[in-house]
Amino acid sequence: MWSGPRNLSTAMMYAFAARGDCAVRDEPFYAAYLDRTGLIHPMRDEILAAGERDPEVVAAQCAGPVPDGKPVFYQKHMAQHMVPGMPTGWMAQVVNVFLIRHPARVVASYAAKRENPTEPDLGFTRIAELYDHARSLGQTPVVIDASDIRANPESALSQLCESLDLSWNPKMLSWPAGGHQDDGIWARHWYGAVHQSTGFAGPEGPLPDLDGPYADLARSGLDAYHHLAARRIAANP
């Protein structure tokens, strides 16, 4: 599952974990990304100490056996982590799904946690490139929009499962509060709201009113967003 930050990605990881038949992995390339770019993120030192810094090792793990003998391996990946030089050949060995959200919502949510983000921080262009790469591998990737999930979780997720040849499981609609054992170490900085949740929040309201550089940043992501949104699963709220 590919997304950018603040895209409902953690809630989706919890939904799949709640099925009981899925092993989950939380942003496995994060440490390699920070190591390669030198970026200063919240909890940088802890992430580097806890994670695997060699992206080739991470790629082999992503394409390797499913942990704990589970039949399904749900991997939560951030598109922006796949900077030039990161391996992508392993994508041919997995089913690639793309979780998108309107750029204005992403910018507003991310800026509340880390000021002055840039386009590469949010991965707008990169997720479109990864989508096109998956298509070049002969795949027809599934695209799902966070707003459709929020509008009607059961409809959107049941359609997603159907697209992936997975049985629908209503356990995906709720999870225990407090986080998941497989959360990344960064969870205490980024996952506060979802740790308080026990299911998906209700429908999203109007788009946030952005101005200045934040409005420009949101506009910079619109072409990539629409490129994928035109191919998204159509939910029926």
N, C-alpha and C positions, 0 to 999 in steps of 0.2 A: 504494500500500500504506500504509494508515493503521495506526498503532499508538501506544502510549505508550512511554516510555523503558524500557529493560531488558526488552524483549519479544522478543528474538531478531531484532530488526529489521535489525541490521547483517549478521548471518549470512544472512538472507534476501536482502539486497541482493547479497551476494557470490554466493549460489547463482544468482540470475538473471543476474548479470554473467558467470558461468562458462559460460552457455549459448552465448555468442558472438553471439547475435542481438539482444541487449538493450543499449541505452544505459541508464545509470543516473545518478540524481541523488540526492545525499545531503542530506536535510533543507533544501530550498531556502528555506523561510520562517524559518530560525533567526535570521538577522541582523535581519530585519524584526520578529520577535517580541521580541528583546532591545531593539531600538531603541524599539519602541512601549511596552513594559512597564517599561523601566528596570531590569529584574532584574539582579542580580549573579550571573553564572554563571562557572564556571571558563573562562578564556581569553576573557572577554567582549570585550576591546578587539580581540583578533586576529580574532574572529568578525565583529565589526562592520566591521573594515577589509577583510576578505576577501569578505564577502557583499553581496548586494543588499538594501538597506534598504527599498525601495519595494515593498510587497506586491502592488500592481497590476502591476508589471513582472514579478515572480515568477509571478503567476497567468498572465500572457500567455505566459511561457516554458513553463509546465506544460501549457498547452493548445496550444502551437505545434508546429512541426515537430520530429520526433524527431532528436536530435543524431546526427551521423556517418552519416546515411542508414540507420540500423538500422530493422528492421521493428517493434520493440517498444521502448517507453520505460518503464522501471521507475523509479518515483519513490518514494523512501522519505520519508514524511511523518509528523511527530509531531502527534498530535491536540492536545496542549496548546499548540502554536504558534498555533493558530487562535483567538486571543482575539477578543472583540467588535470588529467593524470590519474584520477580515480578509476578503478576498474569498472567496466560496465558489461563485459562479456558474460558474466554470470546471469544477467537478466534473461538470457535465452533459456535458462533452466528453471525459471519460475513463471508464475502467472502475475502479470503486472497490472495493477489497478491504480487509478489516479483520482485522488480526493481533492477537489478544488473548492475555493471560496472567493467571493467577490473581493478584489484587491482593496477596496475602501474599508471593508470590515477587517481584513488582515492588518492593514497599516494601523488602524485605530487600536486594535487589540495588542499588537506587538509593541507599539510605542508606549503603551501603558506599563510595560514591563522593562523595556530597554529603549532609551531615547535615541532619536536620530538614526533610525535604520536606513540602510541603502537597498537598492534593488537586489544586489547579490545576497544580502541578508535574508531576503524574503523569497527568493527563488522563483519569481514569476516567469522569467525567461527560461530558466533551467528546467522547470517541470514540463514546459512545452517541448523542449529539446529531448527530454527523456521519453516523453510520449511518442514523439516522432521516431526515436531510436527503437522503441519497442515495436512500432509498426514496421520498421525496416527489418526486424527479425522475423517477420511473417505473422506477428500476433495482431489481434484486434483487441486492444486494451479496453477494459471497462473504465468509464469515467462516471463519477458520482459527485454531486454538488452538496456541500454541507447544508445549504439552505433547504434543499429537498429533504434531507435527513431530519433537520429540525422541524420542518413543516409536518411531516408524517413519518416518524421513525419506522414503524412497522411496514408501511408500504415500500419505503425506499430500501430498507435492509432486506426485505423479502425479495425484491427485484434484484438486488445485488447478489444475494445467495443463488437465485435462479441463474443469473448470468455466469456464475462461477461453478455451476453444477454442485452446489452445496445444498443440503436440506435446510429448510427454514427452521430456526429454533427460537421460540419466543423468549428464551433466557437472554438473548442479545439485548433486550430492551431495558435491562436493569443490572446493577452490580452493587456490591457492598461499598459504603462510604469508606474513605480512608486510604484509597490508593491500592496498588497491586504489587505483589512481591517482585515482579519483574520490571517495575519502574526504574528508569535510569536514575543515577545519583542526583541529577539536576532537578528531580521532581519537586524538591522542597522550594525551589525558586519559581518554577513555571507552572506547577500543577495545582495550585491552591484551590481554584474554583472547582475543578473536576474531582478533587479529593473530597469536597463537600457534597458532591452529587451522588445520586443513586440511579440516574438515568439521564436521557437526553433532555436538555432544556427545550422550552416551547419555541414556536415559530419566531424567526428573527423579525425585528421591526424595520423601520426605514433605514436606508443607508446612512452611516454617520456623516456629519457635515464637516468636511476637512477643508483646510485652506493652506496657502503657502506651500512650503516644500512637501508637506504630507499629501496635499491634493495632487501635486505633480507626481509624487511617487506612486500613488494609487493609479493615476492615469497611465503611467508607464507600464503597468501590468495588465491593462485591459485587453490588448491584442492577444496576448498569450492566454488569458482567461477565456476569452470568447472562442479561441481556437479549440480549446477543450470543451467548453460549455456546449458548443453546438453538437457534441457527440455524447453528451451525458445521458445516463439513464433518466427517463422521464418519470418522475414520481407522480402519484395521483393523490394529492392531499384531500 
